Amino acid sequence: MLFDMASNHLEQVNLAIEAQYLPILEKHRQLLRQWMTENLLNEQYPSTRFIPEN
């Protein structure tokens, strides 16, 4: 899920399905995977491995 909090503070419009936001979504997925790896969360919480590669 990806929201524009400035114009959609109630989080009603998911921008993740819009092609123009794909680079932002992929960057955030990459950052999350990196953070989870650095903090060893993948081993502690196997259910978090659902984050799509692309």
All heavy atoms as atom14 arrays in JSON, in Angstrom:
{
  "sequence": "MLFDMASNHLEQVNLAIEAQYLPILEKHRQLLRQWMTENLLNEQYPSTRFIPEN",
  "atom14_mask": [
    [1, 1, 1, 1, 1, 1, 1, 1, 0, 0, 0, 0, 0, 0],
    [1, 1, 1, 1, 1, 1, 1, 1, 0, 0, 0, 0, 0, 0],
    [1, 1, 1, 1, 1, 1, 1, 1, 1, 1, 1, 0, 0, 0],
    [1, 1, 1, 1, 1, 1, 1, 1, 0, 0, 0, 0, 0, 0],
    [1, 1, 1, 1, 1, 1, 1, 1, 0, 0, 0, 0, 0, 0],
    [1, 1, 1, 1, 1, 0, 0, 0, 0, 0, 0, 0, 0, 0],
    [1, 1, 1, 1, 1, 1, 0, 0, 0, 0, 0, 0, 0, 0],
    [1, 1, 1, 1, 1, 1, 1, 1, 0, 0, 0, 0, 0, 0],
    [1, 1, 1, 1, 1, 1, 1, 1, 1, 1, 0, 0, 0, 0],
    [1, 1, 1, 1, 1, 1, 1, 1, 0, 0, 0, 0, 0, 0],
    [1, 1, 1, 1, 1, 1, 1, 1, 1, 0, 0, 0, 0, 0],
    [1, 1, 1, 1, 1, 1, 1, 1, 1, 0, 0, 0, 0, 0],
    [1, 1, 1, 1, 1, 1, 1, 0, 0, 0, 0, 0, 0, 0],
    [1, 1, 1, 1, 1, 1, 1, 1, 0, 0, 0, 0, 0, 0],
    [1, 1, 1, 1, 1, 1, 1, 1, 0, 0, 0, 0, 0, 0],
    [1, 1, 1, 1, 1, 0, 0, 0, 0, 0, 0, 0, 0, 0],
    [1, 1, 1, 1, 1, 1, 1, 1, 0, 0, 0, 0, 0, 0],
    [1, 1, 1, 1, 1, 1, 1, 1, 1, 0, 0, 0, 0, 0],
    [1, 1, 1, 1, 1, 0, 0, 0, 0, 0, 0, 0, 0, 0],
    [1, 1, 1, 1, 1, 1, 1, 1, 1, 0, 0, 0, 0, 0],
    [1, 1, 1, 1, 1, 1, 1, 1, 1, 1, 1, 1, 0, 0],
    [1, 1, 1, 1, 1, 1, 1, 1, 0, 0, 0, 0, 0, 0],
    [1, 1, 1, 1, 1, 1, 1, 0, 0, 0, 0, 0, 0, 0],
    [1, 1, 1, 1, 1, 1, 1, 1, 0, 0, 0, 0, 0, 0],
    [1, 1, 1, 1, 1, 1, 1, 1, 0, 0, 0, 0, 0, 0],
    [1, 1, 1, 1, 1, 1, 1, 1, 1, 0, 0, 0, 0, 0],
    [1, 1, 1, 1, 1, 1, 1, 1, 1, 0, 0, 0, 0, 0],
    [1, 1, 1, 1, 1, 1, 1, 1, 1, 1, 0, 0, 0, 0],
    [1, 1, 1, 1, 1, 1, 1, 1, 1, 1, 1, 0, 0, 0],
    [1, 1, 1, 1, 1, 1, 1, 1, 1, 0, 0, 0, 0, 0],
    [1, 1, 1, 1, 1, 1, 1, 1, 0, 0, 0, 0, 0, 0],
    [1, 1, 1, 1, 1, 1, 1, 1, 0, 0, 0, 0, 0, 0],
    [1, 1, 1, 1, 1, 1, 1, 1, 1, 1, 1, 0, 0, 0],
    [1, 1, 1, 1, 1, 1, 1, 1, 1, 0, 0, 0, 0, 0],
    [1, 1, 1, 1, 1, 1, 1, 1, 1, 1, 1, 1, 1, 1],
    [1, 1, 1, 1, 1, 1, 1, 1, 0, 0, 0, 0, 0, 0],
    [1, 1, 1, 1, 1, 1, 1, 0, 0, 0, 0, 0, 0, 0],
    [1, 1, 1, 1, 1, 1, 1, 1, 1, 0, 0, 0, 0, 0],
    [1, 1, 1, 1, 1, 1, 1, 1, 0, 0, 0, 0, 0, 0],
    [1, 1, 1, 1, 1, 1, 1, 1, 0, 0, 0, 0, 0, 0],
    [1, 1, 1, 1, 1, 1, 1, 1, 0, 0, 0, 0, 0, 0],
    [1, 1, 1, 1, 1, 1, 1, 1, 0, 0, 0, 0, 0, 0],
    [1, 1, 1, 1, 1, 1, 1, 1, 1, 0, 0, 0, 0, 0],
    [1, 1, 1, 1, 1, 1, 1, 1, 1, 0, 0, 0, 0, 0],
    [1, 1, 1, 1, 1, 1, 1, 1, 1, 1, 1, 1, 0, 0],
    [1, 1, 1, 1, 1, 1, 1, 0, 0, 0, 0, 0, 0, 0],
    [1, 1, 1, 1, 1, 1, 0, 0, 0, 0, 0, 0, 0, 0],
    [1, 1, 1, 1, 1, 1, 1, 0, 0, 0, 0, 0, 0, 0],
    [1, 1, 1, 1, 1, 1, 1, 1, 1, 1, 1, 0, 0, 0],
    [1, 1, 1, 1, 1, 1, 1, 1, 1, 1, 1, 0, 0, 0],
    [1, 1, 1, 1, 1, 1, 1, 1, 0, 0, 0, 0, 0, 0],
    [1, 1, 1, 1, 1, 1, 1, 0, 0, 0, 0, 0, 0, 0],
    [1, 1, 1, 1, 1, 1, 1, 1, 1, 0, 0, 0, 0, 0],
    [1, 1, 1, 1, 1, 1, 1, 1, 0, 0, 0, 0, 0, 0]
  ],
  "atom14_positions": [
    [[0.84, -1.16, 0.0], [0.0, 0.0, 0.0], [0.89, 1.24, 0.0], [1.9, 1.28, 0.67], [-0.92, -0.02, 1.2], [-1.85, -1.23, 1.21], [-2.78, -1.4, 2.72], [-4.23, -0.52, 2.28], [0.0, 0.0, 0.0], [0.0, 0.0, 0.0], [0.0, 0.0, 0.0], [0.0, 0.0, 0.0], [0.0, 0.0, 0.0], [0.0, 0.0, 0.0]],
    [[0.44, 2.21, -0.74], [1.21, 3.45, -0.89], [0.21, 4.6, -0.92], [-0.71, 4.59, -1.73], [2.03, 3.41, -2.17], [2.93, 4.59, -2.46], [4.05, 4.69, -1.42], [3.52, 4.47, -3.85], [0.0, 0.0, 0.0], [0.0, 0.0, 0.0], [0.0, 0.0, 0.0], [0.0, 0.0, 0.0], [0.0, 0.0, 0.0], [0.0, 0.0, 0.0]],
    [[0.4, 5.55, -0.02], [-0.52, 6.67, 0.07], [0.2, 8.0, 0.0], [1.34, 8.11, 0.45], [-1.3, 6.62, 1.39], [-2.06, 5.35, 1.59], [-1.59, 4.35, 2.42], [-3.26, 5.15, 0.94], [-2.3, 3.19, 2.6], [-3.98, 3.98, 1.1], [-3.5, 3.0, 1.94], [0.0, 0.0, 0.0], [0.0, 0.0, 0.0], [0.0, 0.0, 0.0]],
    [[-0.46, 9.02, -0.51], [0.03, 10.4, -0.48], [-0.62, 11.05, 0.73], [-1.8, 11.44, 0.69], [-0.36, 11.13, -1.76], [0.09, 12.57, -1.78], [0.53, 13.09, -0.73], [0.02, 13.19, -2.85], [0.0, 0.0, 0.0], [0.0, 0.0, 0.0], [0.0, 0.0, 0.0], [0.0, 0.0, 0.0], [0.0, 0.0, 0.0], [0.0, 0.0, 0.0]],
    [[0.12, 11.15, 1.81], [-0.46, 11.64, 3.05], [-0.81, 13.12, 3.0], [-1.65, 13.58, 3.77], [0.5, 11.36, 4.22], [0.75, 9.87, 4.45], [-0.77, 8.91, 4.72], [-1.25, 9.52, 6.32], [0.0, 0.0, 0.0], [0.0, 0.0, 0.0], [0.0, 0.0, 0.0], [0.0, 0.0, 0.0], [0.0, 0.0, 0.0], [0.0, 0.0, 0.0]],
    [[-0.21, 13.88, 2.1], [-0.52, 15.31, 1.99], [-1.91, 15.52, 1.4], [-2.67, 16.37, 1.86], [0.53, 16.01, 1.15], [0.0, 0.0, 0.0], [0.0, 0.0, 0.0], [0.0, 0.0, 0.0], [0.0, 0.0, 0.0], [0.0, 0.0, 0.0], [0.0, 0.0, 0.0], [0.0, 0.0, 0.0], [0.0, 0.0, 0.0], [0.0, 0.0, 0.0]],
    [[-2.25, 14.75, 0.39], [-3.54, 14.95, -0.28], [-4.58, 13.88, 0.07], [-5.74, 14.01, -0.3], [-3.34, 14.98, -1.79], [-2.92, 13.72, -2.26], [0.0, 0.0, 0.0], [0.0, 0.0, 0.0], [0.0, 0.0, 0.0], [0.0, 0.0, 0.0], [0.0, 0.0, 0.0], [0.0, 0.0, 0.0], [0.0, 0.0, 0.0], [0.0, 0.0, 0.0]],
    [[-4.16, 12.86, 0.79], [-5.06, 11.74, 1.09], [-4.8, 11.24, 2.52], [-4.46, 10.1, 2.75], [-4.81, 10.62, 0.06], [-5.71, 9.43, 0.26], [-6.8, 9.53, 0.77], [-5.22, 8.28, -0.14], [0.0, 0.0, 0.0], [0.0, 0.0, 0.0], [0.0, 0.0, 0.0], [0.0, 0.0, 0.0], [0.0, 0.0, 0.0], [0.0, 0.0, 0.0]],
    [[-4.95, 12.15, 3.47], [-4.59, 11.82, 4.85], [-5.46, 10.73, 5.47], [-5.09, 10.15, 6.48], [-4.59, 13.08, 5.73], [-5.94, 13.7, 5.9], [-6.47, 14.55, 4.96], [-6.85, 13.58, 6.87], [-7.65, 14.95, 5.35], [-7.92, 14.36, 6.51], [0.0, 0.0, 0.0], [0.0, 0.0, 0.0], [0.0, 0.0, 0.0], [0.0, 0.0, 0.0]],
    [[-6.58, 10.42, 4.88], [-7.42, 9.33, 5.39], [-7.06, 7.99, 4.76], [-7.69, 6.97, 5.06], [-8.9, 9.64, 5.14], [-9.44, 10.86, 5.87], [-10.9, 11.1, 5.5], [-9.29, 10.73, 7.37], [0.0, 0.0, 0.0], [0.0, 0.0, 0.0], [0.0, 0.0, 0.0], [0.0, 0.0, 0.0], [0.0, 0.0, 0.0], [0.0, 0.0, 0.0]],
    [[-6.05, 7.98, 3.9], [-5.54, 6.76, 3.27], [-6.63, 5.98, 2.55], [-6.78, 4.77, 2.7], [-4.84, 5.87, 4.31], [-3.67, 6.56, 4.99], [-3.01, 5.7, 6.04], [-3.38, 4.53, 6.22], [-2.1, 6.23, 6.7], [0.0, 0.0, 0.0], [0.0, 0.0, 0.0], [0.0, 0.0, 0.0], [0.0, 0.0, 0.0], [0.0, 0.0, 0.0]],
    [[-7.37, 6.66, 1.71], [-8.47, 6.03, 0.99], [-8.1, 5.63, -0.43], [-8.79, 4.81, -1.04], [-9.67, 6.96, 0.96], [-10.24, 7.21, 2.33], [-11.37, 8.21, 2.32], [-11.45, 9.08, 1.46], [-12.28, 8.07, 3.27], [0.0, 0.0, 0.0], [0.0, 0.0, 0.0], [0.0, 0.0, 0.0], [0.0, 0.0, 0.0], [0.0, 0.0, 0.0]],
    [[-7.03, 6.2, -0.97], [-6.62, 5.9, -2.35], [-5.24, 5.25, -2.32], [-4.24, 5.89, -1.98], [-6.59, 7.18, -3.22], [-6.14, 6.85, -4.63], [-7.95, 7.86, -3.21], [0.0, 0.0, 0.0], [0.0, 0.0, 0.0], [0.0, 0.0, 0.0], [0.0, 0.0, 0.0], [0.0, 0.0, 0.0], [0.0, 0.0, 0.0], [0.0, 0.0, 0.0]],
    [[-5.18, 3.97, -2.69], [-3.92, 3.24, -2.71], [-3.21, 3.5, -4.04], [-3.67, 3.07, -5.1], [-4.18, 1.74, -2.53], [-2.92, 0.94, -2.48], [-1.82, 1.47, -2.51], [-3.06, -0.36, -2.42], [0.0, 0.0, 0.0], [0.0, 0.0, 0.0], [0.0, 0.0, 0.0], [0.0, 0.0, 0.0], [0.0, 0.0, 0.0], [0.0, 0.0, 0.0]],
    [[-2.09, 4.2, -3.99], [-1.35, 4.55, -5.2], [-0.47, 3.41, -5.71], [0.08, 3.51, -6.8], [-0.48, 5.78, -4.94], [-1.24, 7.05, -4.53], [-0.27, 8.15, -4.18], [-2.2, 7.48, -5.62], [0.0, 0.0, 0.0], [0.0, 0.0, 0.0], [0.0, 0.0, 0.0], [0.0, 0.0, 0.0], [0.0, 0.0, 0.0], [0.0, 0.0, 0.0]],
    [[-0.36, 2.33, -4.96], [0.5, 1.21, -5.36], [0.05, 0.56, -6.66], [0.85, -0.09, -7.33], [0.56, 0.17, -4.25], [0.0, 0.0, 0.0], [0.0, 0.0, 0.0], [0.0, 0.0, 0.0], [0.0, 0.0, 0.0], [0.0, 0.0, 0.0], [0.0, 0.0, 0.0], [0.0, 0.0, 0.0], [0.0, 0.0, 0.0], [0.0, 0.0, 0.0]],
    [[-1.2, 0.74, -7.03], [-1.69, 0.13, -8.27], [-1.47, 1.02, -9.48], [-1.71, 0.6, -10.61], [-3.19, -0.24, -8.15], [-4.03, 1.01, -7.92], [-3.41, -1.26, -7.06], [-5.52, 0.76, -8.0], [0.0, 0.0, 0.0], [0.0, 0.0, 0.0], [0.0, 0.0, 0.0], [0.0, 0.0, 0.0], [0.0, 0.0, 0.0], [0.0, 0.0, 0.0]],
    [[-0.98, 2.24, -9.27], [-0.74, 3.17, -10.37], [0.67, 2.97, -10.91], [1.65, 3.0, -10.17], [-0.9, 4.62, -9.88], [-2.25, 4.92, -9.27], [-3.34, 4.99, -10.32], [-3.03, 5.27, -11.49], [-4.5, 4.75, -9.96], [0.0, 0.0, 0.0], [0.0, 0.0, 0.0], [0.0, 0.0, 0.0], [0.0, 0.0, 0.0], [0.0, 0.0, 0.0]],
    [[0.79, 2.78, -12.21], [2.09, 2.5, -12.85], [3.11, 3.6, -12.59], [4.3, 3.33, -12.43], [1.9, 2.3, -14.35], [0.0, 0.0, 0.0], [0.0, 0.0, 0.0], [0.0, 0.0, 0.0], [0.0, 0.0, 0.0], [0.0, 0.0, 0.0], [0.0, 0.0, 0.0], [0.0, 0.0, 0.0], [0.0, 0.0, 0.0], [0.0, 0.0, 0.0]],
    [[2.67, 4.82, -12.51], [3.62, 5.93, -12.33], [4.3, 5.9, -10.96], [5.34, 6.52, -10.77], [2.92, 7.27, -12.53], [1.9, 7.61, -11.45], [1.06, 8.81, -11.81], [0.63, 8.95, -12.93], [0.85, 9.69, -10.84], [0.0, 0.0, 0.0], [0.0, 0.0, 0.0], [0.0, 0.0, 0.0], [0.0, 0.0, 0.0], [0.0, 0.0, 0.0]],
    [[3.73, 5.19, -10.01], [4.31, 5.11, -8.67], [5.12, 3.83, -8.44], [5.65, 3.62, -7.35], [3.21, 5.22, -7.6], [2.54, 6.56, -7.61], [1.29, 6.73, -8.19], [3.16, 7.68, -7.07], [0.66, 7.96, -8.21], [2.55, 8.91, -7.09], [1.3, 9.06, -7.67], [0.7, 10.28, -7.69], [0.0, 0.0, 0.0], [0.0, 0.0, 0.0]],
    [[5.25, 3.01, -9.45], [5.98, 1.76, -9.31], [7.42, 1.95, -8.85], [7.87, 1.23, -7.95], [5.93, 0.95, -10.61], [6.55, -0.43, -10.56], [5.89, -1.29, -9.49], [6.46, -1.1, -11.91], [0.0, 0.0, 0.0], [0.0, 0.0, 0.0], [0.0, 0.0, 0.0], [0.0, 0.0, 0.0], [0.0, 0.0, 0.0], [0.0, 0.0, 0.0]],
    [[8.18, 2.91, -9.38], [9.55, 3.11, -8.88], [9.6, 3.44, -7.39], [10.48, 2.96, -6.67], [10.08, 4.27, -9.72], [9.25, 4.25, -10.96], [7.89, 3.78, -10.52], [0.0, 0.0, 0.0], [0.0, 0.0, 0.0], [0.0, 0.0, 0.0], [0.0, 0.0, 0.0], [0.0, 0.0, 0.0], [0.0, 0.0, 0.0], [0.0, 0.0, 0.0]],
    [[8.67, 4.23, -6.91], [8.63, 4.57, -5.48], [8.3, 3.34, -4.66], [8.94, 3.07, -3.64], [7.6, 5.68, -5.23], [8.04, 6.97, -5.92], [7.41, 5.91, -3.72], [7.0, 8.06, -5.93], [0.0, 0.0, 0.0], [0.0, 0.0, 0.0], [0.0, 0.0, 0.0], [0.0, 0.0, 0.0], [0.0, 0.0, 0.0], [0.0, 0.0, 0.0]],
    [[7.33, 2.57, -5.11], [6.94, 1.35, -4.4], [8.1, 0.37, -4.34], [8.4, -0.19, -3.28], [5.73, 0.72, -5.09], [5.15, -0.51, -4.42], [4.64, -0.19, -3.02], [4.03, -1.08, -5.28], [0.0, 0.0, 0.0], [0.0, 0.0, 0.0], [0.0, 0.0, 0.0], [0.0, 0.0, 0.0], [0.0, 0.0, 0.0], [0.0, 0.0, 0.0]],
    [[8.79, 0.17, -5.45], [9.93, -0.75, -5.47], [11.05, -0.27, -4.56], [11.69, -1.07, -3.86], [10.43, -0.93, -6.89], [9.47, -1.73, -7.75], [9.92, -1.85, -9.2], [10.86, -1.14, -9.61], [9.31, -2.66, -9.92], [0.0, 0.0, 0.0], [0.0, 0.0, 0.0], [0.0, 0.0, 0.0], [0.0, 0.0, 0.0], [0.0, 0.0, 0.0]],
    [[11.3, 1.03, -4.52], [12.34, 1.58, -3.65], [12.0, 1.34, -2.18], [12.85, 0.94, -1.39], [12.52, 3.07, -3.93], [13.53, 3.74, -3.04], [14.92, 3.19, -3.24], [15.93, 3.93, -2.39], [17.26, 3.34, -2.48], [0.0, 0.0, 0.0], [0.0, 0.0, 0.0], [0.0, 0.0, 0.0], [0.0, 0.0, 0.0], [0.0, 0.0, 0.0]],
    [[10.75, 1.53, -1.82], [10.34, 1.32, -0.44], [10.4, -0.16, -0.06], [10.76, -0.5, 1.07], [8.94, 1.89, -0.21], [8.95, 3.37, -0.08], [8.7, 4.02, 1.1], [9.2, 4.35, -0.98], [8.79, 5.32, 0.92], [9.09, 5.54, -0.35], [0.0, 0.0, 0.0], [0.0, 0.0, 0.0], [0.0, 0.0, 0.0], [0.0, 0.0, 0.0]],
    [[10.05, -1.04, -0.99], [10.19, -2.48, -0.73], [11.65, -2.85, -0.51], [11.98, -3.63, 0.39], [9.62, -3.28, -1.89], [8.12, -3.3, -1.95], [7.63, -4.01, -3.18], [6.18, -4.13, -3.18], [5.47, -4.48, -4.24], [6.07, -4.76, -5.38], [4.16, -4.55, -4.16], [0.0, 0.0, 0.0], [0.0, 0.0, 0.0], [0.0, 0.0, 0.0]],
    [[12.53, -2.27, -1.32], [13.96, -2.53, -1.18], [14.45, -2.05, 0.18], [15.2, -2.76, 0.87], [14.73, -1.83, -2.3], [16.23, -1.93, -2.16], [16.96, -1.02, -3.17], [16.34, -0.29, -3.93], [18.26, -1.08, -3.14], [0.0, 0.0, 0.0], [0.0, 0.0, 0.0], [0.0, 0.0, 0.0], [0.0, 0.0, 0.0], [0.0, 0.0, 0.0]],
    [[14.06, -0.86, 0.58], [14.47, -0.32, 1.87], [13.96, -1.18, 3.02], [14.68, -1.43, 3.99], [13.97, 1.12, 2.03], [14.63, 2.16, 1.15], [13.87, 3.48, 1.21], [16.08, 2.35, 1.53], [0.0, 0.0, 0.0], [0.0, 0.0, 0.0], [0.0, 0.0, 0.0], [0.0, 0.0, 0.0], [0.0, 0.0, 0.0], [0.0, 0.0, 0.0]],
    [[12.73, -1.66, 2.92], [12.17, -2.52, 3.96], [12.91, -3.84, 4.04], [13.26, -4.3, 5.14], [10.68, -2.75, 3.7], [9.96, -3.64, 4.71], [10.08, -3.07, 6.12], [8.5, -3.8, 4.31], [0.0, 0.0, 0.0], [0.0, 0.0, 0.0], [0.0, 0.0, 0.0], [0.0, 0.0, 0.0], [0.0, 0.0, 0.0], [0.0, 0.0, 0.0]],
    [[13.17, -4.47, 2.88], [13.93, -5.73, 2.89], [15.31, -5.54, 3.51], [15.77, -6.37, 4.3], [14.07, -6.28, 1.47], [12.88, -7.07, 0.99], [13.19, -7.84, -0.27], [13.6, -6.98, -1.38], [12.77, -6.37, -2.22], [11.48, -6.51, -2.09], [13.23, -5.61, -3.19], [0.0, 0.0, 0.0], [0.0, 0.0, 0.0], [0.0, 0.0, 0.0]],
    [[15.97, -4.43, 3.16], [17.31, -4.15, 3.7], [17.24, -3.97, 5.22], [18.05, -4.54, 5.95], [17.88, -2.89, 3.05], [19.24, -2.51, 3.56], [19.74, -1.22, 2.91], [19.18, -0.75, 1.93], [20.78, -0.65, 3.46], [0.0, 0.0, 0.0], [0.0, 0.0, 0.0], [0.0, 0.0, 0.0], [0.0, 0.0, 0.0], [0.0, 0.0, 0.0]],
    [[16.28, -3.2, 5.68], [16.14, -2.96, 7.12], [15.85, -4.26, 7.86], [16.41, -4.53, 8.92], [15.03, -1.94, 7.37], [14.87, -1.61, 8.81], [15.55, -0.66, 9.51], [13.97, -2.24, 9.73], [15.13, -0.66, 10.82], [14.16, -1.61, 10.98], [13.03, -3.25, 9.61], [13.44, -1.99, 12.1], [12.32, -3.62, 10.74], [12.53, -2.98, 11.96]],
    [[14.98, -5.09, 7.29], [14.63, -6.35, 7.92], [15.84, -7.28, 7.99], [16.04, -7.97, 8.99], [13.48, -7.02, 7.18], [12.17, -6.28, 7.37], [10.84, -6.91, 6.34], [10.64, -8.54, 7.0], [0.0, 0.0, 0.0], [0.0, 0.0, 0.0], [0.0, 0.0, 0.0], [0.0, 0.0, 0.0], [0.0, 0.0, 0.0], [0.0, 0.0, 0.0]],
    [[16.63, -7.31, 6.94], [17.84, -8.14, 6.93], [18.85, -7.64, 7.96], [19.41, -8.44, 8.73], [18.46, -8.14, 5.53], [17.51, -8.66, 4.6], [19.73, -8.99, 5.49], [0.0, 0.0, 0.0], [0.0, 0.0, 0.0], [0.0, 0.0, 0.0], [0.0, 0.0, 0.0], [0.0, 0.0, 0.0], [0.0, 0.0, 0.0], [0.0, 0.0, 0.0]],
    [[19.06, -6.34, 8.0], [20.02, -5.77, 8.94], [19.6, -6.0, 10.4], [20.44, -6.11, 11.28], [20.18, -4.27, 8.69], [20.9, -3.96, 7.4], [20.88, -2.48, 7.05], [20.28, -1.68, 7.8], [21.47, -2.13, 6.02], [0.0, 0.0, 0.0], [0.0, 0.0, 0.0], [0.0, 0.0, 0.0], [0.0, 0.0, 0.0], [0.0, 0.0, 0.0]],
    [[18.32, -6.08, 10.64], [17.81, -6.26, 11.99], [17.38, -7.7, 12.27], [16.73, -7.96, 13.28], [16.66, -5.29, 12.24], [17.15, -3.87, 12.3], [17.71, -3.45, 13.31], [17.0, -3.14, 11.22], [0.0, 0.0, 0.0], [0.0, 0.0, 0.0], [0.0, 0.0, 0.0], [0.0, 0.0, 0.0], [0.0, 0.0, 0.0], [0.0, 0.0, 0.0]],
    [[17.74, -8.59, 11.37], [17.5, -10.04, 11.52], [16.02, -10.38, 11.71], [15.69, -11.38, 12.36], [18.32, -10.6, 12.68], [19.84, -10.36, 12.6], [20.51, -10.84, 13.86], [20.42, -11.03, 11.38], [0.0, 0.0, 0.0], [0.0, 0.0, 0.0], [0.0, 0.0, 0.0], [0.0, 0.0, 0.0], [0.0, 0.0, 0.0], [0.0, 0.0, 0.0]],
    [[15.15, -9.61, 11.16], [13.72, -9.87, 11.33], [13.23, -11.02, 10.47], [12.23, -11.65, 10.81], [12.9, -8.61, 11.05], [13.09, -7.5, 12.08], [12.24, -6.3, 11.71], [12.72, -7.98, 13.46], [0.0, 0.0, 0.0], [0.0, 0.0, 0.0], [0.0, 0.0, 0.0], [0.0, 0.0, 0.0], [0.0, 0.0, 0.0], [0.0, 0.0, 0.0]],
    [[13.88, -11.29, 9.37], [13.44, -12.4, 8.53], [13.55, -13.72, 9.27], [12.73, -14.61, 9.08], [14.24, -12.46, 7.22], [13.79, -11.41, 6.24], [12.67, -10.92, 6.31], [14.65, -11.07, 5.32], [0.0, 0.0, 0.0], [0.0, 0.0, 0.0], [0.0, 0.0, 0.0], [0.0, 0.0, 0.0], [0.0, 0.0, 0.0], [0.0, 0.0, 0.0]],
    [[14.57, -13.86, 10.12], [14.74, -15.09, 10.86], [13.75, -15.18, 12.02], [13.24, -16.24, 12.34], [16.17, -15.21, 11.4], [17.2, -15.5, 10.34], [17.59, -14.28, 9.51], [17.34, -13.14, 9.96], [18.12, -14.46, 8.41], [0.0, 0.0, 0.0], [0.0, 0.0, 0.0], [0.0, 0.0, 0.0], [0.0, 0.0, 0.0], [0.0, 0.0, 0.0]],
    [[13.47, -14.06, 12.67], [12.56, -14.06, 13.81], [11.1, -14.2, 13.39], [10.31, -14.8, 14.09], [12.7, -12.75, 14.6], [13.94, -12.68, 15.46], [13.97, -11.38, 16.23], [13.84, -10.31, 15.67], [14.15, -11.49, 17.53], [0.0, 0.0, 0.0], [0.0, 0.0, 0.0], [0.0, 0.0, 0.0], [0.0, 0.0, 0.0], [0.0, 0.0, 0.0]],
    [[10.77, -13.59, 12.26], [9.38, -13.56, 11.82], [9.3, -14.05, 10.38], [9.22, -13.27, 9.45], [8.81, -12.15, 11.92], [8.9, -11.57, 13.32], [9.92, -10.7, 13.66], [7.97, -11.92, 14.28], [10.0, -10.18, 14.95], [8.04, -11.4, 15.56], [9.06, -10.54, 15.89], [9.14, -10.03, 17.16], [0.0, 0.0, 0.0], [0.0, 0.0, 0.0]],
    [[9.29, -15.35, 10.17], [9.27, -15.9, 8.8], [8.09, -15.42, 7.96], [8.18, -15.36, 6.75], [9.21, -17.41, 9.01], [9.68, -17.62, 10.4], [9.33, -16.39, 11.17], [0.0, 0.0, 0.0], [0.0, 0.0, 0.0], [0.0, 0.0, 0.0], [0.0, 0.0, 0.0], [0.0, 0.0, 0.0], [0.0, 0.0, 0.0], [0.0, 0.0, 0.0]],
    [[7.0, -15.05, 8.59], [5.83, -14.61, 7.83], [6.07, -13.28, 7.12], [5.31, -12.9, 6.25], [4.62, -14.48, 8.75], [4.86, -13.49, 9.74], [0.0, 0.0, 0.0], [0.0, 0.0, 0.0], [0.0, 0.0, 0.0], [0.0, 0.0, 0.0], [0.0, 0.0, 0.0], [0.0, 0.0, 0.0], [0.0, 0.0, 0.0], [0.0, 0.0, 0.0]],
    [[7.15, -12.57, 7.45], [7.44, -11.3, 6.81], [8.11, -11.48, 5.45], [8.38, -10.51, 4.76], [8.35, -10.43, 7.69], [9.57, -11.12, 7.92], [7.67, -10.07, 9.0], [0.0, 0.0, 0.0], [0.0, 0.0, 0.0], [0.0, 0.0, 0.0], [0.0, 0.0, 0.0], [0.0, 0.0, 0.0], [0.0, 0.0, 0.0], [0.0, 0.0, 0.0]],
    [[8.32, -12.7, 5.03], [8.98, -12.95, 3.76], [8.04, -12.78, 2.57], [8.38, -13.1, 1.45], [9.57, -14.35, 3.74], [10.67, -14.49, 4.76], [11.3, -15.83, 4.73], [12.3, -15.88, 5.79], [12.78, -16.98, 6.3], [12.37, -18.13, 5.85], [13.66, -16.94, 7.26], [0.0, 0.0, 0.0], [0.0, 0.0, 0.0], [0.0, 0.0, 0.0]],
    [[6.86, -12.24, 2.79], [5.88, -12.05, 1.73], [6.16, -10.82, 0.87], [5.5, -10.63, -0.14], [4.47, -11.93, 2.32], [4.25, -10.64, 3.07], [3.76, -9.54, 2.4], [4.53, -10.55, 4.41], [3.57, -8.35, 3.08], [4.35, -9.36, 5.09], [3.87, -8.26, 4.43], [0.0, 0.0, 0.0], [0.0, 0.0, 0.0], [0.0, 0.0, 0.0]],
    [[7.12, -10.0, 1.22], [7.38, -8.78, 0.47], [7.81, -9.15, -0.95], [8.8, -9.86, -1.13], [8.48, -7.93, 1.15], [8.05, -7.57, 2.55], [8.77, -6.67, 0.32], [9.17, -6.96, 3.38], [0.0, 0.0, 0.0], [0.0, 0.0, 0.0], [0.0, 0.0, 0.0], [0.0, 0.0, 0.0], [0.0, 0.0, 0.0], [0.0, 0.0, 0.0]],
    [[7.08, -8.7, -1.96], [7.42, -9.05, -3.34], [8.8, -8.56, -3.76], [9.25, -7.51, -3.31], [6.35, -8.34, -4.17], [5.27, -8.0, -3.21], [5.92, -7.85, -1.87], [0.0, 0.0, 0.0], [0.0, 0.0, 0.0], [0.0, 0.0, 0.0], [0.0, 0.0, 0.0], [0.0, 0.0, 0.0], [0.0, 0.0, 0.0], [0.0, 0.0, 0.0]],
    [[9.47, -9.34, -4.56], [10.79, -8.94, -5.06], [10.65, -7.79, -6.06], [11.47, -6.93, -6.12], [11.51, -10.12, -5.69], [11.96, -11.15, -4.68], [12.98, -10.61, -3.7], [13.86, -9.82, -4.12], [12.9, -10.97, -2.52], [0.0, 0.0, 0.0], [0.0, 0.0, 0.0], [0.0, 0.0, 0.0], [0.0, 0.0, 0.0], [0.0, 0.0, 0.0]],
    [[9.65, -7.84, -6.9], [9.39, -6.78, -7.89], [7.94, -6.77, -8.26], [7.21, -7.63, -8.15], [10.23, -6.95, -9.14], [11.66, -6.52, -8.89], [11.92, -5.62, -8.11], [12.58, -7.17, -9.55], [0.0, 0.0, 0.0], [0.0, 0.0, 0.0], [0.0, 0.0, 0.0], [0.0, 0.0, 0.0], [0.0, 0.0, 0.0], [0.0, 0.0, 0.0]]
  ]
}
